[in-house]
Amino acid sequence: MTLSERIPSWKKLSLFAVTWPIFVDSVLRMLLGTVDVFMLSRISDKATGAVGLANEIIYFCILMFGFVGIGTSVAVSQYIGAGREKEASRISALAITLNLIFGILVSLVLVGFGESLLRLLNLDPEQIGIASHYLEIIGGFIWIEALSYAVSSVIRASGNTKSVMYVTLGVNLIHVTGNYLLIFGNLGFPEWGVTGAAVSTVVSRFLGIIVLFILLYRRIPAPIRRKDYVTWNGPYVKQIMSVGLPAAGEHLAWQSQYLMVISFVNMIGITALNTHVYVMNISNYFMALALAIGSGTEIIVGQMVGAGEMKAAYRRLITSVRISFLLTLAVVGVAAIFRHELIGMFTEDPKIIAAGAGIFLLSIVLEPGRTFNMVIINSLRAAGDARFPVLMGVLSMWGVSVPLAYVLGVHSGLGLLGVWIAFTVDEWLRGVMMLLRWKSRAWEKKALVKPVSVAENGAGAQA
């Protein structure tokens, strides 16, 4: 056995090396939706608002795919940290199959009930026709994104974050090219508008998943056998779901309250909706840095917990929170200086630019609070402590965010600014609760797996 083989897997990972590819990958993934919004804004604000709202439903579905992906990432990280690579590969294969089945079911729902979902959000009748057509095409192939989420989670959990980043870069290049050709009808291609944006998204994602599968077999520590994809293993499923289902509950709570708040925004008016769509498309990039640090920390903490290194895991998270807080504050501060120019990239409407600029100033307070959630919740899950975040999340989001958004945004007449104040209060409240939970160290008793030496002396590794 060589020296490198004796070094624990988590000691081979640095936060910067793991995090920067995740950050770039997150930005590139968000560009898929932003590019559609940006290019369609050249057609009309109504088309932009319609597609933006359809994308909210699509993002909701993608977040739900994450319940298997998150559970898989945590389990695989802990198995690798524990030195049990074969089991990591087997649980990976099973997770990919589960997400494919889930993705197909979601595709059927979106194709069959997409228009009904849009009507529930009080969308303008003219925009419903645009949004439902876009949603039907994207939704029919959303199972591709379900596969992508699962495979990417497995590759990242082993510490190979650069590979996923390169695939996402390629997907974006294909997507931008497809939009250029199919939205506007350049170089002799048909001018399909919104339909062109949808077709371009589907094609680029399909090509991306092919490459991801090739990388999966090259990057995973132990080879996946074909039978692993169809072999049911109850303990593996239980491990995935013990983290994944609470994560899904939290995502469901967040996105459902978000969609409820969007219905309040629609009640305020179409200008407020279009402003919100533009601001969210930019704000997503503020979140990308904290999300990347949170995901990178999750991988390292998961491997530390699998190896039984609880003190190292505790220190790693505290350091990551400090880094992400300061970086997020710096990024949002710079964006606030150029807030008018940023909104002006999407529209020339002075009312939208003025309203959006006000939201950007509020983001200086909002985004650092959101940082606590993204970074700490990821590490709580990585340690196997997945139930606390969802319980606190439901209480805060539905007990604070939703009623406060209605009171401030609709009842009190503050409009879109009132809605975003409600978001800010919710994010800070949950962030503080998550930090207190981490400091309590209750998560130290919730690891999913034991180090290989302990497992071999006990009941033995799962065959």
C-alpha positions, 0 to 999 in steps of 0.5 A, a space after each residue: 500500500 502506497 502513502 497516497 492510498 493510506 491518506 484519508 480521502 477527505 485529506 486529499 480535498 481542499 475547499 478551494 479545489 472542490 468549490 470553484 468548479 461547483 461555483 462555475 457549474 452553478 453559474 453555468 446551470 443558471 445561465 440556461 434559464 437566464 439566456 432564455 429570459 435575456 434573448 426572449 426579452 428582445 421579443 417582448 416583456 410578456 414573453 419573458 414574464 411567461 417563460 420566467 414563470 414557467 421556469 419557476 415550475 421547472 426549477 421546482 421540479 429540478 429541486 425535487 429531483 434533488 431529494 435522491 441526489 442529495 441523499 446519494 451525495 451524502 451516502 456516497 461521500 460517507 462511504 468513500 470517507 469510510 473506505 467502502 468504495 464498492 458500496 458507494 458505487 452500488 448505492 450510486 447505481 440504485 440512486 440513478 435508477 430511482 431518479 430516472 423513474 421519478 423524472 419520468 413521472 414528473 414529465 407525465 405530470 407536467 405534460 398533462 397538467 402544466 397549463 392547470 398549474 400555470 392558471 393557479 398562479 394568476 398568470 395573465 391569460 395571454 401569457 398562459 398560452 406562451 408559458 404552457 407551450 414552453 412548459 410542455 416541451 421542457 416538461 416532457 423531457 425533464 427526466 433528462 435533468 433528473 438523470 443529470 442531477 443523480 449522475 452529477 451528484 455521484 461524480 461530485 461526491 467523489 471529489 471530481 467536481 471539475 468534470 461536471 463543470 466542463 460538461 455544463 460548460 459544453 451544454 451552455 455553449 450548445 444551448 446559446 448556439 441553439 437559441 441564436 439559431 432557433 429563437 431568431 431564425 438565423 443562418 436559415 433556421 426556422 424562427 421559432 421564438 419561445 419554442 426555439 428556446 425550449 427545443 434548444 434547452 432539451 437538445 443541449 441537456 440530452 447531449 450533456 447526460 450522454 457525456 456525464 454517463 461516460 465520465 461516471 464510469 471513468 471517475 467513480 472509485 469502484 466500477 458500477 455493474 449493470 445489475 446494480 442498476 436493477 438490484 433492489 437494496 432496502 438498506 441503501 434506499 433507506 440511507 438515501 431516503 433518510 437524508 433525501 426525503 427531509 431535503 425534499 420536504 424542505 425544497 417542497 416547503 420553500 418552492 411551494 411558499 415561493 409559488 404562493 408568494 409569486 401569486 401575490 406578486 401577480 396580484 400586485 401587477 404585471 410590472 411587479 412580475 416582470 421586475 421580479 423575474 429580472 431581479 431573480 435571474 440576477 439574484 440567483 448568481 449572488 446565491 451561486 457562490 454560497 451554494 458552491 461553498 456549501 456544496 464543496 463543504 458538504 462533500 468534505 464534511 460528508 467524508 470527514 463524518 464517514 471517517 469519524 472525524 467529527 471535530 475536523 468536520 465542525 471546524 470545517 463548517 465554521 470556516 466555510 460560513 465565515 468565508 461565504 458570508 464575507 464573499 457574498 457580502 462583497 459580491 452583492 455590494 458591488 452589484 448594488 453599485 451597478 444595480 441600474 445597469 444590471 436591470 437595464 440589460 433586460 429592459 428599458 422600462 423605467 418603472 421596472 428599472 427603478 423597482 429592481 434597483 430598490 430590490 438590489 439594495 435590500 439584497 445587501 441584507 438578504 443574501 448574507 442571511 441566505 448564506 447561513 442556510 445554504 452552507 450550514 444546511 448542506 453540512 447538517 445533511 452531510 452529517 446525516 442530520 436532515 430532519 431539523 432543517 425541514 422542520 424549522 424551514 416549514 415553520 419559518 417559510 409558511 409561518 413567517 414568509 408567506 403571511 408577511 409577504 401578503 401583509 407587506 406586499 399586498 395589504 400594506 401597499 409596499 408592493 414587490 419591496 414588501 415581498 422581498 422584505 418578507 424573504 429577508 426576514 425568513 432567510 435570517 431567521 432560518 440562518 440563525 436557527 441552523 447556526 445554533 443547531 450546528 453549534 449544539 453538535 447534535 448532528 455528531 450522532 447521526 452518521 449514516 455509515 461507519 469507517 471500514 475498520 469499525 464496519 468490519 469488526 461489527 456487522 460487516 459491510 453490506 454485500 
